Amino acid sequence: MSIDIDRDRLVETMEAQAAIGGTAGGGLHRLALSDADAAVRDWFVDRATGAGLDLRVDAFGNVFARRAGADSDAAPVLVGSHLDSQPYGGIYDGPLGVIGALEFVRTLDDYGIETRRPVEVVNWTNEEGSRFQPAMQGSGVWAGAHDIDEEYEKTDADGDRVVDELERIGYRGDEPAEPREPYHAYLELHPEQGPFLEETGADVGVVTGIVGLRWAEVTLHGQANHSGTTPMHYRNDALVAASDAVTAVRRLPGSLGERTVATVGSLTVQPDSVNIVPETVRFTTDIRDPDEATLDAAVARMEAEVAAAADREGVEHEIEHTMASPAVDFSERPVEAVADAVDHLGYDGRRMVSGAGHDATHAASVCDAAMVFSVSEDGKSHTEDEFTSWSDCYRSANVLANAALDLAGRVD
Amino acid sequence: MSIDIDRDRLVETMEAQAAIGGTAGGGLHRLALSDADAAVRDWFVDRATGAGLDLRVDAFGNVFARRAGADSDAAPVLVGSHLDSQPYGGIYDGPLGVIGALEFVRTLDDYGIETRRPVEVVNWTNEEGSRFQPAMQGSGVWAGAHDIDEEYEKTDADGDRVVDELERIGYRGDEPAEPREPYHAYLELHPEQGPFLEETGADVGVVTGIVGLRWAEVTLHGQANHSGTTPMHYRNDALVAASDAVTAVRRLPGSLGERTVATVGSLTVQPDSVNIVPETVRFTTDIRDPDEATLDAAVARMEAEVAAAADREGVEHEIEHTMASPAVDFSERPVEAVADAVDHLGYDGRRMVSGAGHDATHAASVCDAAMVFSVSEDGKSHTEDEFTSWSDCYRSANVLANAALDLAGRVD
């Protein structure tokens, strides 16, 4: 028998969090470890203790709120996401997963359900990576992907350090930032941030994994020259070579995997003057695919295209590989728990691979993990215009609650 | 019989000016109306009065130094260029033309030559256009191409106005900024700023005109989206469209005039983030050709290429035409005076069209005009590495002196 969360309470709680660091444009500006982040953390702690949960804050500010299980030695089920936002981002990206997890434990209380395993609701520190890099910092430290002392020293644009900001807002906890016991499973509800569910008319996404990702920074060195007096054949124009490479990167996915995406998101020109032939251009590449071999092939192709474009224009080039995140295949058990919940609730669920990284990426290295995606209208994300209808919030949170209960085990 | 300028004095005077606002890298940082510009103006006034010339400063800071002619009613010959520099520019671009003109009148004194016409040496205000736009501002005001009150109000990046800076450095003169009498001819010596003379092994350039120029600013509006979750076919990537257009602009000259040049010098991306599909891209186009019809065809082709690139990527586009400067054909009389001087001195001169705008562009609308080009090593310009050998400075200044004497008329 399925449980049914309280839709009104979910909406009310979502609206309450959205008021903390809310923007005039209806979005959220709640950067990690800012005053607004401090305020929403205090608010969350208040709600969690109000629901009778036991609070722990680890040394990197990750907040865990625990509901006891019948078997106190059983490995707990961890459910959550993040409460920080992008600069002028939306109100769903992150909070929906934390509020959805809170709504799950509240619903257990409504039904008077005891679970066999303990259940923990988690709010991870700095998922967005806008103020401090990298993204998914808190879950990464917890999972052992990053060294905590190195991450403490990371600074924002003003030179403020993570460790000082954690102290300042009172969220540098006593607990070591690591799994303190084996976990049975991790579940995360998150907006899709893409158009797939809406395009296919689905209600909810059953996420089976997360694409692998490769970032690079390409630098092209040409020769600055006067735009009027330098004949065309005399030029080594870094922007022409870069443009040639950008169009080649755009064509990459069409000749590789069906789900490959490749993006040049940032590009800067020097000296950047109307009448000077560009000398230096730097641009980034972001290539993603669920399959590691396809990803390797795509990166090799990108390198070859950059080299060919540079050769054609007679400019020098360098490629620095700045980040690699392996593709994650979620474990069968939690994925099937999500798929079963979708079926039992009578929703139209679609299996899909996430194109974006999530805290679940790191959690999956600690225990079995899976994710639930809600519909994102027009696929809009990282903008105040991000939108998931309350119906979609309700449906996806209901899936989360039922899948989590399945994993935690019901004691009747 | 040719006159022969004093090579050592020319070099010494060039070195003296190069010390004012000189950079550690051996260049010049002498922005228009800066303290360094004020210092070099004072130095120039000192040298000109030392050579017995009569000084006038007009209301836009253009400085005229006059040597009387036998016929005081005859239209004078105007010779000069500019003493301001690019940011961290070279020591030849501008100063060589002013010092060359000064050396011409000094040589007249050496030889005890009286000219029929008066001769004036001019230092134009703000040729470079780096601190205040537009370039060639002083000569443009003088020639009536710009309204002086509008130009007075132009501001630099700090918000300082031209008129206030003219007052501050003491170069807002009493004389109206306009030709106070008909001029017989204008001559200007300038480094080529391109590789043509060096490539052809010539000693000096006989400039027969200045290319026409069209500047535009293109804006492409796409849709910002997450680089991981947005399928390729769902994208409207402003940078992909811009890159497509940039490569098309690069190909334009090959299918048009032999001397067409086309450049995208400036390009900016928003939001300019590694994992966001670019929403807005702005870039400039700079197209030049000696022939107006070819120029019109090139601009039309650029517009069509931008529209096609925008269509292919499904982005909106706007094109703003920000500047048009017509092609200038210099008059036969002063061009022949330059060509004759080259012949009489036994140099290897090449006729050529200037790819860059000069104060001569504006002067040519007031009186007959022509230019002399010196060799620019490797065509380097607008950089501290700009280089013209002292031999090339000497030869080109010698051509200037003899051509100017020809036009001024020798009284024997």
Interface residues (C-beta under 8 A of the other chain):
Chain A: E192 Q193 G194 P195 F196 V211 L213 W215 A224 N225 H226 S227 G228 T229 T230 P231 M232 Y234 D237 L239 V240 A242 S243 D244 V246 T247 R250 P253 G254 R259 T260 V261 A262 T263 V264 G265 S266 L267 T268 V269 D272 S273 V274 N275 I276 V277 P278 T284 D286 R288 S354 G355 A356 G357 G379 K380 S381 H382 T383
Chain B: E192 Q193 G194 P195 F196 V211 L213 W215 A224 N225 H226 S227 G228 T229 T230 P231 M232 Y234 D237 L239 V240 A242 S243 D244 V246 T247 R250 P253 G254 R259 T260 V261 A262 T263 V264 G265 S266 L267 T268 V269 D272 S273 V274 N275 I276 V277 P278 T284 D286 R288 S354 G355 A356 G357 G379 K380 S381 H382 T383
